[in-house]
Amino acid sequence: MNHLLKKLGIAASVSLLTICSNSSLAASTLATTPLFVSIAVEPNVFFTFDDSGSMGWETMVEEGTAGVSTIGGRPVFRGFTKEYYNPVWETDCNVIPPERLVPDAWVYRNHHGNKNYYNPAVTYTPWAGVDSSGNPIYTETDHADPTDVREYPYIAGSDSTDLTEWHDFYLYPFGNCNGATRFDNVHYIPTYTIWNDDEGDGKIDYTDAHTTVEIAAGSTEMQNFTNWFVFYRTREYAAKAAIGKVINNTDATRMGLDVFNAGHQKDLASMNDSSNKEDMLDSFYNVWSSGGTPAHRSLKRVGEYFKETTGDTPIFDQDHGGECQQNFNILMTDGFWNSYSDPGVGNADSSNTVSTPANPRYDGNKDESNDGGNYEDSWSNTLADVAMHYYETDLRSDLDDSVPIVNDQDEANHQHLVTYTIGFGLNGSLDPEIDDPLTGGSTFWPNPMDTEDEERVDDLWHAAYNGRGQFLSASNPAELEEALNIAISDIAERTATAAAASVTTAKLTTESIVYLAEFNTNRWQGTINAHKIKTDPTTGEVLSTGELEAQPEWSAGKALDDRDLDAKPRTILTFDKVTDNDGIPFLWDEINSDIKDDLRTNALGVVVADDSIAEARLNYLRGDQSNEGQGLFFRDRATLLGDIVNSGPVYVGKPNLRWPEKFPLDNTSAYSTFVEAQASRTGVIYVGANDGMLHGFEEVNGEEILAYIPSNLYSTDTAKGLHYLTEQNYSHRFYNDLTPSVSDVYLSSGAGSGWRTVLIAGQRGGGRGYFALDVTNPDSFTNDSASETVMWEFTGDDDADLGYTFSKPQIAMTNSGRWVAIFGNGYNQTGTSGEAKLFILDIEAGVDGSWDAGDYKVITTGSGSAIAPNGLGTPALADIDENGTIDRVYAGDLKGQMWAFDLSGNTSASWALAPEHTGNPLFTTEGNRPITSKPILSFHPTEPNDSTNAPNLMVFFGSGQYLFDEDKDLSGTFANGNYFYGVWDKGVAGLTRSKLIEQTYRTGFTQRVLTQNSVDYATDYGWNISLPDSGERVVTNAAVRGDIVFFNSSVPTADACSTGGYGYRFAVDIATGGTPDDPILDVTKDGTVDEDDTIGTDEDVQSADELSSLPTDNTFTDKVGYTGRDPFAISELDSPNIGRFSWQELLQ
């Protein structure tokens, strides 16, 4: 495959962190990253830049070394700038003479002989940022003018010359620079030579044949040469081109600058602030090359800058994440260090303890493993010793030691300095590609102290090795830019890994296997892992502890990465909402113009008329990795499968729901016949991911057999659409993030009439849309079956009252005899009413490609406005008369109201808010705290089902919100004052907490033990439990098993150095909300719930377990529950709905 190479000078955009903005409730910003994931503290990255005189040279000869002026007896001419810009200046010997004067000079106008010279195969781009007058140095259309090139590109109004003309110059003869003799010469500057390797040895010789090329004025190549001449012709300029672009393209990082001779230039400041970035570039571009190479002094100056003893340390304090903040220094030089001054650090990398200066030898294990051995040499005060000293020294001893470690590389967790070094045009006596310090011991590193030679380059490598960074070598401008990008990308990787957590977000529990959806924030990778539940080796029975096998049976992410996509292409489908309102393959020749425009869109939101890049982008999304990574067009992916955050896996195999034989009664096919026909159906795990697709994975091996991209995700806006997924500066956003719903339904029309298995999914924070797929026959999934597989889409374009689809659709049969999908309108709708509404879609109605009057029903609550918008969450469905059809629906809204809807009538026209509630909600939470989780229902456990109590349902739900950016603020409006409620619906509306009995926490316990206050249902309408910790809330779904309600509370943390927060897992009595009479939770963690799981001599029963991380929903097998991947034993409780079949409940 062809690689689409990026132009030299356009460095990859590196964003170590993206901050989301906050806004008011009326325009609350839905989070684009998981709120429970810790955001990395901005790292400190210091540049130590060589401003020695040799950086002004215009040659870089591979065989030569800095400070040496001859090669094989031939003179090395180092520059020609002065001679070309102003002929009246006196010039010295540091010039490349015109070839007419010194014939051998052709070598230095060839990029093989002079690595720094113009290479016609490379596209050169100008420096980033603005010049001294504040005008852009470079734009897409305004390049450097060949007829008017500046002597120094940053200084507006500096002297200039015309490269397109021949020039008269004078030169002093070699060896007579200060004499009166001079030679006149007429020369054309835009010249280079083409070398013919006569001897075939890959080495350029002065006697080799060559051709001189004079670039024509007005040509494309003249512009390219001009860009090289203006921005790259000296070592200094090439370095500024590379580092300037790194600075300009980096966000969420604090950067500072120190230079060898001029000293400290710029304090650390956040590159999220454009003015800081401009100041940083201004300081950097104002560095001039002059002087020696005092690398020790500069590296020590940076180390001391970070130390607390020097005053105001740049490392953050504890409150702002300093305990986990990472500190880096990137030292770049083109020469051996000289101008030596004793740094006073001693032999810091020695295994011998020294008393002066202090040699603390800190590392993550608090032992001496970070010096001696392969780090050690026999010399003191080397550059490597300086790097080791500031790696070992605790730069802020007043902070906790929580700096993330990098296994087998950087295992220090105290605040320390990591050093990267870059040698520009340098080679040492050791080769990092071949030589290995691990095998060399203390004799590996040569002595850099006795001579100014290659051993000092080895000391540069040794410094990076001791400093746990990387040593990178570059011999030309392109390699220098690559080296810098490697360094900054490694820092980004370390920082991302610091914030990364392999988070288990959802799971699907069967009798013997648990399917775990997981993601890692480092490059936003995801997978589904299938773990067997451990069995007794003697009986083969599943262990009651529910412990999972450590190694998964398969990993969907790995299976996709290992797949030969040429031999077995993926089946990826999408929807054509422009032409046919039908399913189509996600292939270039099949997709419509709107989809193609998304793929043509660049990072600026410009639709570019270049289908080669657009097709490459489509192939990237299909899994082609040939064009991704540093220096290429698209961002690097750790795995093809994107992160799976809020979407839970759903299993579809042999049908086993409890539908009546004829449902509706006039259908022509019995459900049992369908079940029998599909008994051996291929099992598939379906889940949504934030790579833009819903995926289907085979149960037996995790191989993907289907992917689907909803059409409403396509966009030409910046930071949206599928094009954004491919961009180098991608920062996480949601795409397909809702758990799909699946059910067997009877379709009475069309080619697929009869019983079918239908999947309906939304996008949560990814978009305003739902889609339906026919997943009856997974073995038939192909590109050719796109029309049959994709049933319909319903989006905000069809109804503006549909917001972001946070409401999981519930599939059910209504009393009208029609199968429907029922969901709340979600959040942040674009409609003008702002009201919370319930949608009821006829599943068959959308198959014809349009949504017309009567195809769906909307019931408004009347609550909400354009100024204060509301939204309805996931509904729970109740079949009160137990005939299989839905009679009543409950859903909560953002204003803390629990609504009841009556669907008992046999026509959709009769469906409305529960009439006995007279337009009022059943219940309103304390302080109008939002209800964002799905309620759970049961018949009242003690009161009779009669007309006086109708509908006689208990509705269980908690209050709390964790959706919007501001929800991370623990002092925010909705962060505190939350409760869990058990509310009895007996036809009375307008209830508040004053009508409920509160269960409180008993004193004298370190655990949570609730009271058992009695609830008198003659006067009371249920119970409530306060959630007292700061920020505690309920944002996951509860579950009822037997006479116990299980629910989890979440307590997010604002600590920048922690991941997520913690929570509690409750098990309370269904009738009272109090502590159960008998133990329910395995307090002793021995895998069995028994009398040992009581507390104290009075054998009190614990009401809740504390959890070390934010909880997910609970799922259950027989005697085991799972929160995330962690099992918890429970007492045996009756429940008709467990395991993977829990999507169909009698009371959903």
N, C-alpha and C positions, 0 to 999 in steps of 0.2 A: 504494500500500500504506500501511496505517496504521503509524505509529511508536508503539511502546510506550515512552512517555517515563518516565524515572526521576524520582523525587521530588526536589525541591530539597533539597540538604543531604546526600544520600546520594552522596558522591563515589565515583568509580570506584576500586576497589581497585588500587593500583599496587604490584606486586612487582618490584623491579629484580633480584632474585636470590632463589633458593630454595636452601637448604642441606639436603642429605640427611644423615640420621643414620647413624652407624656402629654396628655391633653385632658380637657374637662369631660365630664360625663356625657354631655350632649354630643361630643365628637370623640368618644373614647377610641383609642387606637388599639385594635386587636394585636396581640403580641405576634411577632413573626418568628420568634425562636421559643423553644420550651422555657417557660418561666422558671421551672424548677432546676434548670441547669445553671451551674455557677458560671458567671461571666469572668473571663480571665482578667486579672489585674494587669493594667498596661505595663509591659516590660520596659526597662531602661536599656536603651541601646546607644552606646557612645562610639563615635568614630574617632580613631586616632590616625591622622593623615600626615603623610610624609611631605613636607614642604621643602625638602633639600634641593640644592641646585640642580642635581641630576634629573629631577622631575621636569625641568624645562627642556631637556634634550628631546630631539626629534628622531632619534634612532633607538632601536632595540634589536641588537644583534644576538641571535640565538647562541652562537658559539662563544661570544664574548662575555665579559663580566663587568659590572659597574665599577668605575674607577680605573679601568684599563683602557688605554687609548689606542692600542694597536691590535690588529688581528693578522697573524702571519706576516708581520712586517708592514702591513698596509695600515694607513692611518684610518681611524674611525672619526668621521665628521658628524658632529652631534646636532647641528641645527642650521636653519637657513632663514629664520623668520626676519631678522633685522635687515638682512640683505634685500629681501623682497619688498618689505613695506616702505622703507625709506632709504634710498640709495646714498643719501648724504651722511647717514650715520656711519661712524667708524665701526667696522666689524672685526671680529677676532677669528681665531682658528676654528671655533665651534660651528662650522657651517658645512652643508653638503654643497660642494662646488658644482656648477653646471657641468654636465657631461662633456661639453665641448672643451672645457678647460682641463678637467681631470677625468680621463676615460673610465677609470675604475669606479667612478661614482655612480654608474648605472645600477650597481648592486643595491645602493641605498634608496633607489627609487623603485624597488621591487619588494613586494610584501613578503617574499621568501627570505631575502637577504636582510631586510629591515622590517621586523615584525610590526612596527608601528606605522608603516607607510600605507598609503591608499591601496585597498584591495578591491578591484572592480567587481568581484563576486559578492561583496557585502553592500547592503544598503545602509547608509549613514543617516542618522536623524539628529537634529540639534538638541541642545540642552533643554532640560525641563525648567518650567517656571518663568519668571519675568526678569527683565534686565534692570539696570540701576535706575532707570526712569519709570519703572513699573509697567512697562509694556511687555507683552509676551515675547519671549525669545524665539518661540516657534509656534506656529499653528499648522493645521492641516493644509492650508493654502499659501501661507506666507513663509517661504523658506529663505535662507540666506541668499542675497542677490550676488551672483558671480561677478557683476560689474562694480560692486560696491561692498567689499567684504571688510568687516571690522578687524582691526589688529587684535582686539580682545573682545570676545562676543558679549560679555556681560556689561561692559562700559559703553553706555549710550554716547554717541558723538566721538568715539575714539577714532584714531587715524584709520584710513581705509585704502584699498587699492583695487584695481580692476584685473581680475584673473584672466579675462578673455583677450587681453592684449599682450604683445611681446614687450619685454622690458629691458632697458639698458641698466646694467649693474657694473659695479667695479668690485674687485676682490684683491685683497693682499695675497701674495703667493704663500703657500704653506711654509711655515718656518720663519716668515718675515712679516708677522702680523702688525708689528708696530713700526715698520719701515715706511719709507716714502713710496716704494714701488707698488704699483697696482696694475691689475689686468682688467681691461674692459671686456664686457661680455654681454651679448644679447641673448636673452633666455625666455622661454615660454614656460610658465609655472605649471599649468595643468598637464603634466607629463608623467608617465609611468613606463616601466619596462616589462616586457614579457620574457621570461627566462626559459631557455631550453636546456634541460639537464643532459649535457653532452655525454657525461660519464655514467649516467644512470645510477648514481649513488645516493640520490636524494639530497645532496649537499651542493649549495651554490658556490661556484668558483668564479673568480674574476675573468677567467679566460673562456667561460661558457658562452655559447651563442645567445644573443638576446635581440629583441626588437623594441624599439622606442615608439611609444604611442603618444601622440599629441591630441588631446581631447578637443573636439570641435565645440566652438561657442554655440550656445543655444540648444545643445543636445541634452538628453536626459542624464547622460553620464557627466556632463559638465556640472549639473546641479548636484549630483552625488559627490563628485570631487570637491566641489565648493563646501558642502557640508562637512566632508572630512577635513579639509584645510582649515575651516573656521573653528570646528569643534573637537577635533581629534588629533591634530598634527603633532602635538607634544604629549609626553607621558602625563603631564599635569592635566592637559585638556581631556585626554581620553579618560582619565580617572574621574574628572569632574562630570563628564557625560554619564558615566556609569553610576557614580554615587548620587549625583543629582537626581537621576530618575528613580533610584531606590527611595530617596527621601520623598520625592514628589508623589510616588505611588503607594506610600505606606501610611496607613491610618492606625489609630488605636495603639500607638507606640510612642513612648517618650524618647526623643533623640537629643543628643548633644555632640559637641565637636571640640577636639583638642588637636593641635598641630605640633609637629616636632619642635620647630624653632620659635614660632610666634606664640606658642603656649595655649592656654585655655581660651577658647573662642566663644563657646555657646553653652550655657547651662541646659540641662535636660528640660524639655517642654513637650507637651502632647502634640502629636501630629494630627490629632482630630481638629485642632484649631488651625484654620487656614493662615492666620496671621503668624502663628508660631512656625508653620512650615515655610512661609515666605522669609521670615527672619533667619531660619536655619539655612536656607539656600543662599541668602544674602551673605551670611558669614562665611559659608563655604566657598562661594564664587570669588570672594575678596581675599582668598589665600594666594600668596605669590611664592614662587619657588626660589629659595636662596638659603644657603647655609649647609651645614652638615646633616648627619643622620643620627641624632641622639635618641634612639628608640627607648633605652632604659628610662631616661628622665621623663619622657612623655607617658610611658605606661605607668610609672610610679605616680605621676601627677594625677592620672585618671583614678588609680586605686585609692589615693588619699582623698580625692574628691568624694568618693563614695563612703568613706569611713566617717563614723559619727564624731570622731575626735577632732575633725576639722571644722566643726560648727554645724551649719545647716546641711545635714545629709540629704541627698536627693531621694533616698529610699523612703517610701511612704511610711506613715505611722501605723499602729495596730488597727485603728478604726477604718483606715482606707486600704487595708490589705497588704501592708508592708511585710507581714510575716510570710507571705507566699509570693511576693514580687520577685521577679527574676531580673538579673543584671548582666549585661553583655557589653563587651568591648570588641570592636572590629578594627584591628591595626593593619594598615596598608602601607607598604614601602616598596621602593624600587631599588634599594641598595643595601649593602652590608651596614649594620649599625656601626657608628663611630662617634666621635665627640663624647667619649665615654665619661660618665660620672658615676661614682660608686653609689648604687641605690640603697646600700645598707640593709639588705635583706638576708645576707649570709647564704649558706647552701640550703635554701628552703626546701629543695626536693630530696634532701638526704634523709636516710632512715635514722640517722643519729640525732639525738636531741641536742639542741644548742641553746645556750642560755641568753645569748645576745646576738641578734635581736630575738624576741620571742618567736618560737616556732610551734604554733598551736596544733597543727595537724588535725584540723576538723574534717569530719566527713559524716555521712548519714548514719554510720554505725558507731560514731565516736571512737574509732580506733585509728591505727596508723596506715590503713590500706591505701590512702591517697597519696602517699609519698614513699620513697624508697622503691626498690624493685625496678620495674620498667620506667619509672619516672626519674630515677636517680642518676646523677652524674657525679663527678669528683671535683667540680669547680663551684666557687661561690660567686654570687652577685651576677649571674648570667641573666639574660633576658628571660630565660625559662624559670629562673628562681623568682624573678619579680612576678611572673604570672602565677606561680605556685603560691607565693606569699599572699596574694589577694584572693586566691581561691580558698586558701585555708583559713584566712582571717575572718572572724565573725564581724561583718561590717556594721551590724547593729545588734549589739548584745542585749539591748532592752526589749527586743521582739521575740515572740515565740519562733521556734525553728520549724517552719512549715513550707519551706521552698520545695516544690515538687522535684523528685529525683528522676533521673533517666537511668534505667537499669543498665549496669555494666559500663556506664560512661560517666555519669555525674551523679554520685550518690550522696552528695552533701546536701543537707536540708537547712543549714543555716544561711544567712544572707551573705552571699559571696559573689565574686566576679568571674564570669566565664569569658575566656579570651579566644577570639578568632584572629588568625593572621593570614594576610594575603601578600605573596611575593609577586611583584610585577616585573617580569623579565629576569627572574632569578632562578638559578639551579644550585642546589647544595651538593655535598659529597654523598648524601643519602637520598634515596628515592622513596618517597612515601608510598608509591604504588607497589614497591617490591620489598623494601626493608621493613622489619617488624620489631618494634621496641619490646614486645612481649617475649621475644626469644633472645634479645641482646643483653638484658640485665644492665648492671651499672656501667659496663664498658661499651654500651651501644652508642651513647651520645658522645661525639667528639668534642675536643676542647675549642671553644670559640674565643678564648681570651688572649691567645698569643699572637694572632695574625689576622689581618683584614682579608679574609678569603672565604671559600665556600662553607667552612664550618660555621660561619655566622648566619648563613642561610639555614643550616641545620638547627641553629639555636632558635630561629624563627619558628620552625616546625615544632621544636621542643617546647616553646612557650605555649603554642596552641594545645599541645598534648597535655602539658601540665594544667592548663587552664580549662581543660575539658571541652574545648571548642573544636575547630577544624583548621588545618593548614591547607590553604588553597594557592595554587600557582597559576599564573597567567602570563602568556608570552605575547599577547596582542590585545587590542581594545575589546574584541568580541569575547575573548576568554576572560578578560578582567570583568566585564559585565556579567558573564556567566558565573564567575567565582563569587561576586557580590550577591547575586541572586541566590546562589546555593547557601551562602551564609545567612542571608535574611530569611530564606525559606526554612532553614534549619531552626532558626530562632522562632519563626512562626509555628513550626511543628511542635517545638518544645512548649511554647506558650499555649497552643491549642490542646496539647496533651495534658497540660496542667489543669485546664478547665474541663477536660474531657472526662466523661464517665461512661462506662459501658452500662447503660441503663436498661433494665428490663421494664418495659412499659405496659405490656399486656400479655395475657397468656390464654391458652385454650386447653382445658383439662379433660382428658379422657380417662378411661378405666386404668390404662397402663402407661400412657404417654402424655407429657405436658409439652405443648408447643409454645415457646417463648419468643415474643417479639422483642428485639433488642436494637439499640442504636448506640453509636459512639459519636460524640460531637467533634472528634478529630476528623475533619474532612466529611463529616455528616454521612457516615456509612451505617447501613442497617442489615439486619438478617432475621430470619426465623430459624430457631434451633429446636430440633425435636429431641427431647430428653426422655428416656425411659425412667419410670419410677422404679427404684431398686426393689428387688425381690428377695425373699428368703431363699438361700441356696439349697435348703433341704426340701421345703415344700413347694417352692416356686411361686408362692403367694406374694402379692405386692405388700411391701412393708407398711405397717400402720403409721410409721413416722412420715411417710410421703417423700422421703429423701430421694433426690434425683441423681441419676448417674452423672458423673462429672463431664464425660464426653458425650456430645450429642450423637444421635444416630445419623443425622445429617444436618447440614447448614445450608439454607437456601442461598445465602449470599455466596458461599464458596462454590456451590454447584453452578451458579450462574457465571462466576469468574472462571471456572475450569472448563466451561462449555466451549466447544469449537463452533463458533458462530457461523463460519463459512459452511461447515458440513451440516449444521443443524440451526438454521436461522430462527430467530425468535418470532412468535406470532404476537404482534403488537397491533391493536386495533384502535380506531378513533371514530369520531362522528363528524359527518359532513352536514353542518347546519346551514350551509350556504346554498347548496345545489339540490341535494336529494333528501335531506333529513333522514340519513341512513348511515349504517355502519360502513366504514371503509378501512382498508389496511393503512398502517402508518408507513407508507412508502412514497418516495418522491413523485412517482408518476401517478399516484392515486389521490394525493391530498389536494385540497382546494387552495385558492389563492390567499385566503386569510391565513391559513396555516403556514403557507410558504412565506408570507410577509413576516410572521413571527420569527421564522428561522433565518430570514434575511436581516433581521434587526441587530444592530451593533449595540455596544454598551452605552452609547449616547442616545439611544432611542431612535436612531436614523435607520430607515429601511434602505439597505444598500443593494443596488442592482448587481449582485454578484452571486449567482446561483451555485458556483463551485463551493463557496464557503457555506452557503445555506444547506447544500446537500451534505457537506461534511458534518455540519451541525446535526442534521437528522441522523446520520450514521453514528455520530457520537452518542446520541440519545438511545440508539438501538444497541450500543455496546462496543462500537469501534473505538479503540484506545490509541490509534496511531497518531492522532493529532492533539493529544492532551499532554499537559505537563509544562514545565518551565521552558520558555522559549518557543512554545507552540501556541496554537490559537486558543485551545480550550483548557479549562481548569483540570487539574489532576484529581482523579478519584481513587480512593483506597480500594473501593469495591464498586461494581456496577449497580448494586442494589442500594437505593437511597435510604435515609433514616426513616424508621417506623416509630412514631412518637405516640400518638393518641389512637391510632387505628389498631384494633385488636384482631387477631386471626380468627377466622370462622371456618369450620370444617363442613364440607358437603360430601357425603358418601351415599350409602344406601338410604333411601327415604325411610323415615320411621316416625313421622308426625302422627297426631291422633285425629286426623280429619275423618268425618263421616264418609261412608262409601260414596254417596252422591252429594256433592257439596259444591255448588248449589244443587238443589234437588232435581233440577231439570237437566243435569248434565248426562252425557251418554257413556261415561267411562267411570268404572269404580276405582276408588283410590287404591284398593288392594291390588288391582291389576297393574297399576302403575308401579307400586312398590315391588311387586314380583319382577316386573320387566327391568327395573333398575337395581336389582339386588346386588349385582356384581359391578356396579358403576365405579369407575375410577375415583378414588378419594382425592379431594383437592382442598388445600388450605388457601383461602382468599384473604388478602390484607391490602390495605392502602399504604402507600409510601410517598415520601416527599421528594421523589425523583420524577413526579408528574404522573405516576401510573398506579392503578390497582393491579395487583399481581395474583396469579393463581399458581400454586406449587403442588406438584404431585405428592400425595401422602407417603408413598413408599421411599422416595429418594430426594425430595425437595427440589426437583427440577421444574423450572418454570414452563408452564404450558400455555399461559395466556397473560397478556398485559393489555390494559386499556387506558387511554388518555382522554379524559373528558374535553369537549371542544371549548368549554368556557374558560379553560386555563390558557388558551392561546392569547397572546397580547403583544402589541408592538410598543408598549410603554416601557420605560426604564425600570429595572429591578422587578420586572414581572415577566410572565410568559415563559415558554420553554427555552427561549434564547438565553434568559438570565441563568438558568441552570448550568449553562456551558461556560459562562464568563469567568475569567481569571479572578475577578474581584467579587465573586459570588459570596454573599452572606446569607445565612439560612432564611428561608421563608417556607411556609406550609403550602402544600399542593393537594394531595389526597390524604387526608388525615383523620377520617371518620371510620369507625368500625362498620363494615357492611352488614346488611340484614339479608337473610336468605329464607325462603319458604317455598314449599310446593303449593301451587295455585292451579285452579282450573281456568283455562282460557277457552272461550266459546267461539272465537272467530279467528280467521286467518289460517295460514298454512300450518301453524303450530297449535291448532286447536287440540284440546285435551289437557291432561295434567302435565304441567311443566314446573321446573325448578327455576325460580327467578331470584336474582341478586339485585338489590337496590342499595346504592351507596351515595353518600354526600362527601363533602370536602372539609368540614369543620372550618378552621381558619384559612383554608386554601382557596375558597371561592364560594360563590352563590349558585350552587347547582346540585342536582341529583341526576343519576343515570340508572338505567335498568338493563341488565344483561340476562339472556336466557342461558343458564349454565346446566341445562338438563343433561346434555351429552358432551362431557369434556373431551372425549376422544375425537370429536368432530371439530375442535377448535383449529381453524386454519385461516389464512388470509381470504380464501374463497368463501368462507362461511361468515364473513363480517356482517353481512346484511341480516342473516338469521340470528347471530349471536347478540348484536346490539339492538335493543328494543326501542329505547327512547332516551331523551334527555329533557329535563325540566329545570330552567335556570331563571335568574333574576330578569333576563330579557323577556321571559314569558309572563312574569308577574313581579312587579317592582317591590311588592311587599315581602318578597323572599329575601332574607338577609344571608349572611354567611351561615352555611348549613351545619350548625353545631348539633342539631337535633337528629338523633339516630332514627331513621324511618322504621315504623312498626307495620308489618304486613299482616292483614287480617281480612276475614270475611265479614261484611256488614249485613244488617238485617234487610238491606235492599237486594241481597243476592249477588252483590258485586265485590270482587276482590279489590282491596285498596291499600295504598301506602299512606300512613298517617304520621305527620311530623309537625313540630312547631316551626314558626317562620324564622327562627334563629336570631342573629344579632347584626346590627348595622345594616339594616335594609335601606334601599334607595327610594322607597315609596314615600309619599308626602305625609301619610297619616302617622307614622311612627308607632303604630299600635302593635301589641302582641296578638298574634293570630295563629289559628290551627288550620293546617292544610290537610285535605283528604283527597288524594289523587286516585282516580280509577286506573288500575294498572294496565288495562287493555286500551284505554282511550288514547294514550300517546303513541301507540304503535303506528298509527296512520301518518305520523310526522308532524302533527299540529295539535295545539291545545286550544280547544274551542269551548264555548259556553256549555256547561254541563259535564265537561271532562273532569273537572275537579271542583271541590267545594272549599270555601274559606269561611271560617267562623272567627269573627273578631271578638276580642275581649272588651274593646273600647278603651283599654288602658294604654296610654302612651301618646306622644305628640311629636311633631317634627323637632321641637325644641328639646324635649326630654324623651327621647325614643325608648321604647320598650322592646322586648323580644321574648318569645316563648321557647322553652327548652324541649328536651326529649319527653314524649308522653308515655304514660303507662296505660294499658288497656284492660278493661274489666268485662268479662263475660258473666254477668250477674245471674242469668237464668241457666247457665251452663249448657247451652245448646250449640256452642262453637262459634257464635257470632258476637261481635263486639257491641256492648250496650252503653258503656260509659268510658270516658277518657279523662285522665288527669295530667296536668302539666304545670310547671312553675315558671315564673317570669323574673325579669331583672328587677322588678319592684317588690319582690318578696311575696307575691301573691300566688297561691295554689288555686288553679281553676279546675272546675269540673264541667265536662261537656256531655250532653245527652245525645247518644246515637241509637237510641232504642227504636226509633221509627223505621218504617220500611221504605221510606223515600228520603233522598238526600235533602229535600226541601224542609223536612221536619227536624233536621239535625241543628242543634243550637247549644248555647250555654245551658247548663242544667236549669230548667225552668223554676224549680223550687228555690233556687238561689237568687232569683229575680235580678239577674245581671251583676251580682256581686261575687267576689271570689269566695271559695270555701274558707280560706284562712289567709291571714297576712302575718308575715314574720315580724318579730320584734325589731323595731327600727327599720322596717322595710328592707332587711338584708336580702340580697338576691338569692334565688333558688336556681342553681345551674346544673344540678344533677337530676337524674331521672328518679321520680318517686317509686316506691315499691308498695304493693297492695296486698291485703289479705282480708278475708271476711273477719268480722269482729270475733275474737276468740271466746268471749263469754256472753255476749248479748244475742238474743234470738233473731233469726231472719224473719221478721214480720213487717207488716206495712207501716207500723209506727217507727221502725228503725231504718226503713229503706233509704238508701241502698245498703246500709249496714257494712260499710267498708272502712277499714283502717288504712290510712294513707301515711306512709313513713318517708320522711325526707329531712335533709339538713339544709342550713343556709350557708352561703359562702360563695365567693367568686374568685377565680384564678384564671382569667381570660385576657385581661387587658394589661398594658404595660404598667399602669399605676397600681395594679394589684400586688406588686412586689413591695410596695411601701407598707410596712407593718403598722404604720400609724394612719393609714388611709381610711377613708370613710367606711369601707365594707370589710376591713381587715379584722375587726373585733366586734364583740357583741353577738356572736353567732350561737345557734342552738341546733340540736337535733330534736325533731318533733314526731310524735305519733298522734295523728288527728283522726277522730272518728267522724265520718260523714254519715249523718242520719237525716240529711235533707235540710240542715240548718247552715246558713251561710254567714259570712262576716265574722268568723271566729278569730280571736287573737290569743296571745299567750295567757291572758288573764283567765281564760276558760280551761286552762290545762293545769295539771298537777306537776310541779317541778321535782325531779330527783336531784339531790345535791350530793356532793362528795363528802364522805365521812372523814372526820379528822382522826389523826393518830396513825395514818397509814402513809407509807411512801408510795404505794401503788394507788391506782384509782379504784376506790370501792364506793359504789353508789348506795344511796338510801333505798329503802323498799316502801316508800310512802304509798298508801293505798289510793286507788282511783275509783271514785264512786260515780259510775256511769249514769246514775240517775240525775246527777247534776253536772258532772264533769265531761269534757269532750276529748280527753286524752292526756298526754303527758309530754314533758320536755326535759332536755338535759342541756345545761350550759356547757360551752367549750371555753374554758377559762384562760388558756395560755395566750400570750400576745400573738395575734395573727392566726389563731386556730380557726379552722373552717371546715366544712364538708363540701368536697368537690368531686367525690367519687360516688359510685352507686352502691346502695345498701342491698342486703339480701335477707330473706326470711327462710329459716330452716326450723321446722317444727314450731315451738313456741318461743323461739329466740330470734331477735333482730340483730344482724351483724352490720356494722357500719364502721367506716374509717374516717378519722379526722386528720387534717393536714396542717402542719405548722411550718410554713416557709420561713427561711432565714434570710436576713439581709447581709449576712457575713460574706464578704467578697471571696474568702478563702475556703468556703465550704460548699458542698454540693447539695443544693435543694433545701434540706431541712429535715424534719422528723415528723412523727405522727403517732396516732393511737388507734388500736384495733379494739372496738367495743363489741361486747356480746351482752345484750340486755333482754329483759323479759318483754314479750310482745304486748302484754296487757297493761303493764305499769311503767315500763321503761326503767325499772329498778334492777338491782343486781339479782341474777337468778338464784333460786334456792340451792341449786347444786352446781358444782364446778362445770364450766363449759370450756374454758381455755386451759391449755397445758402450761401451767405456771412453772413447773419444775423442768420443762423442756426434755422430758424423758420419752416422749412419743406416745404417752398414754394419759388420758384424763381420768383421774380417780381421786380418792379422798386425800391423797398427798398434795393435791393442787388447791388446797385451802390455805388461808393465811392466819397465823397465830394460833393461840390456844382455843380461841372461840370458833375456829374453823370458818372464818369469813370467806366469802367468795369474791374473787377479783372481777371487776367489771371491764377492765381494759388492759391490754398490753401496750407498753411503749415500743414504738418502732424507730429504728435508727435512721431511716430515710423516709422520704415522702411516700405514702402508700399508693398502690393502684387499687382497682376493684378486687374484691375477694372472689375466688372461684373454689369449687368444692368437688371432692370425690366423696366416698362413703364416710370416712372418719377423718379426712384431712382437708384443710383449706390451704389455699396459696394466696399470699400477697406478694405480687411480683414473682420471683423464683423461689421465695422462701416458704417452706411448708409450715403449717401449724396444726397440731393435733387438736381435735375437738371431740366432745362427747357425741355419742351416736344419736342423731336426730332424724326424725322422719322428714322427708322432702320428696315430692314427686319429680322434681326437676333438678338434676345434677349433671355435671360434666358438660360435654360438648353439645348436648342437645337442648341446652337451656334457652335457645332463642325462641322456642315456642312454649309459652306458659299459659296455663288456664287464666291466670290473672297476670298479665304482662306488666 
